[in-house]
Amino acid sequence: MVIVLGSVTLQAGRLDEALALSQEHVERSRAEAGCLAHAVHQDTEDAHRLVFVERWSDRAALEVHFKVPASREFVNALTTLSSAPPAMALYEAVEMTL
Protein backbone atom coordinates (compact mmCIF):
# COMPACT_ATOMS: atom_id res chain seq x y z
CA MET A 1 0.00 0.00 0.00
CA VAL A 2 1.16 3.55 -0.71
CA ILE A 3 0.33 6.46 1.58
CA VAL A 4 0.45 9.99 0.17
CA LEU A 5 0.61 13.00 2.47
CA GLY A 6 0.35 16.37 0.78
CA SER A 7 -0.17 19.92 1.88
CA VAL A 8 -0.55 23.38 0.46
CA THR A 9 -0.65 26.82 2.05
CA LEU A 10 -3.05 29.15 0.29
CA GLN A 11 -3.02 32.83 -0.51
CA ALA A 12 -5.32 34.92 1.68
CA GLY A 13 -8.88 34.89 0.37
CA ARG A 14 -8.44 31.76 -1.76
CA LEU A 15 -9.59 29.10 0.74
CA ASP A 16 -13.15 28.62 -0.55
CA GLU A 17 -11.97 28.24 -4.14
CA ALA A 18 -9.23 25.80 -3.09
CA LEU A 19 -11.63 23.73 -0.98
CA ALA A 20 -14.08 23.44 -3.86
CA LEU A 21 -11.33 22.35 -6.28
CA SER A 22 -9.91 19.96 -3.70
CA GLN A 23 -13.21 18.30 -2.85
CA GLU A 24 -13.93 17.77 -6.55
CA HIS A 25 -10.48 16.20 -6.97
CA VAL A 26 -10.96 13.97 -3.91
CA GLU A 27 -14.32 12.67 -5.12
CA ARG A 28 -12.98 12.01 -8.63
CA SER A 29 -9.89 10.26 -7.26
CA ARG A 30 -11.93 7.96 -5.01
CA ALA A 31 -13.50 6.44 -8.12
CA GLU A 32 -10.12 5.50 -9.63
CA ALA A 33 -8.90 1.91 -9.62
CA GLY A 34 -6.59 1.29 -6.68
CA CYS A 35 -7.72 4.27 -4.59
CA LEU A 36 -8.42 2.98 -1.08
CA ALA A 37 -8.98 6.40 0.52
CA HIS A 38 -8.59 10.04 -0.45
CA ALA A 39 -9.40 13.06 1.73
CA VAL A 40 -8.64 16.74 2.20
CA HIS A 41 -8.52 18.41 5.62
CA GLN A 42 -8.12 21.98 6.81
CA ASP A 43 -5.26 22.44 9.28
CA THR A 44 -6.66 23.49 12.68
CA GLU A 45 -3.49 25.48 13.46
CA ASP A 46 -3.27 27.27 10.10
CA ALA A 47 -6.62 27.93 8.43
CA HIS A 48 -4.85 28.65 5.12
CA ARG A 49 -3.27 25.18 4.97
CA LEU A 50 -4.93 22.13 3.42
CA VAL A 51 -3.67 18.62 4.08
CA PHE A 52 -4.31 15.66 1.78
CA VAL A 53 -4.24 12.05 2.98
CA GLU A 54 -4.43 9.27 0.40
CA ARG A 55 -4.11 5.48 0.44
CA TRP A 56 -3.45 3.59 -2.80
CA SER A 57 -3.28 -0.15 -3.34
CA ASP A 58 0.16 0.10 -4.97
CA ARG A 59 2.61 2.39 -6.73
CA ALA A 60 1.26 1.45 -10.17
CA ALA A 61 -2.25 2.69 -9.27
CA LEU A 62 -0.79 5.94 -7.93
CA GLU A 63 1.26 6.47 -11.08
CA VAL A 64 -1.88 6.03 -13.21
CA HIS A 65 -3.59 8.62 -10.97
CA PHE A 66 -0.74 11.08 -11.52
CA LYS A 67 -1.14 10.68 -15.31
CA VAL A 68 -4.89 11.45 -15.32
CA PRO A 69 -5.23 14.85 -17.04
CA ALA A 70 -7.70 16.05 -14.40
CA SER A 71 -5.14 15.29 -11.67
CA ARG A 72 -2.48 17.39 -13.39
CA GLU A 73 -5.02 20.18 -13.97
CA PHE A 74 -5.94 20.09 -10.27
CA VAL A 75 -2.30 20.45 -9.17
CA ASN A 76 -1.76 23.33 -11.59
CA ALA A 77 -4.93 25.12 -10.45
CA LEU A 78 -4.16 24.62 -6.76
CA THR A 79 -0.61 25.86 -7.25
CA THR A 80 -1.93 29.16 -8.65
CA LEU A 81 -3.90 29.62 -5.40
CA SER A 82 -0.97 28.82 -3.12
CA SER A 83 1.46 31.11 -1.35
CA ALA A 84 4.24 28.49 -1.52
CA PRO A 85 4.84 25.36 -3.58
CA PRO A 86 2.71 22.38 -2.49
CA ALA A 87 4.49 19.59 -0.61
CA MET A 88 4.00 15.86 -1.10
CA ALA A 89 5.55 12.75 0.45
CA LEU A 90 5.00 9.11 -0.54
CA TYR A 91 5.31 6.18 1.87
CA GLU A 92 5.22 2.46 1.29
CA ALA A 93 3.22 0.91 4.13
CA VAL A 94 1.97 -2.37 5.44
CA GLU A 95 -1.31 -2.35 7.35
CA MET A 96 -0.99 -3.72 10.87
CA THR A 97 -3.75 -5.20 12.97
CA LEU A 98 -4.05 -4.70 16.70
Residue pairs with C-beta under 8 A, 6 or more apart in sequence:
1 36
1 55
1 56
1 57
1 58
1 92
1 93
1 94
1 95
2 55
2 56
2 57
2 58
2 59
2 61
2 62
2 90
2 91
2 92
2 93
3 53
3 54
3 55
3 56
3 90
3 91
3 92
3 93
4 52
4 53
4 54
4 55
4 56
4 62
4 88
4 89
4 90
4 91
5 51
5 52
5 53
5 54
5 88
5 89
5 91
6 51
6 52
6 54
6 86
6 87
6 88
6 89
7 43
7 49
7 50
7 51
7 52
7 86
7 87
7 88
8 18
8 49
8 50
8 78
8 79
8 81
8 82
8 84
8 86
8 87
9 46
9 48
9 49
9 82
9 83
9 84
10 18
10 48
10 49
10 50
10 81
10 82
10 83
11 48
11 81
11 82
11 83
12 48
12 83
14 81
15 42
15 47
15 48
17 81
18 50
18 78
18 81
19 40
19 42
19 50
21 74
21 77
21 78
21 81
22 40
22 50
22 52
22 74
22 78
23 40
24 74
25 40
25 70
25 71
25 74
26 38
26 39
26 40
26 52
28 70
29 35
29 38
29 54
29 65
29 71
30 37
30 38
32 61
32 64
32 65
32 68
33 61
33 64
34 56
34 57
34 58
34 60
34 61
34 62
34 64
34 65
35 54
35 55
35 56
35 57
35 61
35 65
36 55
36 56
36 57
37 53
37 54
37 55
38 52
38 53
38 54
38 55
39 52
39 53
39 54
40 50
40 51
40 52
41 50
41 51
41 52
41 53
42 49
42 50
42 51
43 49
43 50
43 51
48 83
52 88
54 62
56 62
56 65
59 92
62 90
65 71
66 72
75 86
78 86
79 85
79 86
